[in-house]
Amino acid sequence: MNNIRKVNRIYKAMDVQLGSHRIKQALPLHGLEQLSPFILLHHFDFTAQPGEPGLNVPPHPHRGFSPVTFMFEGEIAHQDSFGNSQVIGDNEVQWINAGRGIIHSEQASRHFVETGGRYQGIQLWINVPAAEKMKPASYQPITTDQISLVEEKGVAFRLISGSYKGLKGPAHADVLTATLRMKKDSAFTLDLAAGNNVIVYVLEGSLTINGTHAAAHDLVHMAYEPGEIVLNALEDVKLLLLAGEPIHEPMVSHGPYVMNSQTEILEAMRDYKDGKMGFLY
């Protein structure tokens, strides 16, 4: 029998207000600043009637990390200060490497506003080492035809970034991110690097992870040890899987900036004010 990786701890996401919507925040939490390199996880899930505006995040800057949006249902429209304009929908992802600076906005697409429906997804912030924080920014829309899909009985595993069992995700990043949809009574086994922070976030449904029960809005942090991770779905479930090597550097965050010192934060604020991150109105 193969070794089984222990569950280190399960955290329950808390309710926070984002504009006119209540969302779930699984990172950071009281007493838990980060699980490096993962520093923020917001889960939004609501149903909009036709004509309702839906999620609308006006133009704002970023520097020093990667803000990533995973859409499970609905459509989100992105615009940024580099001229990118893109709509992503069900099972699609937008990956931003903010680098030295970018301004972007996100809102429900015009089509979604007209039709309404369920709007569910994850906004994830991923820290990057100091050597990468001031590289040029980039935007990468990741559509369904680009994603590496593994299908087993009752399981759809979509690899967005990183490498797993000979597959490579399309995102330009080393961390592993994947989404899973599992039908009731299905099972899936993972084997990930022992030194990584490995996280399973449950968007909906319930399952056991190596025999430990986890339910909707739980963030499950696995122990730093080798061994398989066995997922058994007790209901239909949707999951976000994260695995990354911790960054052993100081981290200072302020609003939309994530740097290594307070001085660098002040420089980011100055550069945004001076127009060095571009413009988006």
Protein Blocks (a to p, Z undefined) as FASTA:
>chain_A
ZZddddfbdcddddddehjbccddfbdcehiabacfbfbdcdddddddehiabjaddddd
dehiacddddfbdcdddddfeopacdddehiacdddfkjopcddddddfklmmngpaddd
ddddddddfklmmgccddddddfklpccdddehiacddfbdceehiacfbdcfbdcdddd
ddehiacdddddfkbccddddfbdcddeehiacdehiacdddddedddddddfbdcdddd
ddddddddddddehjbccfbfklmmmmmmmmmnopnopaZZ
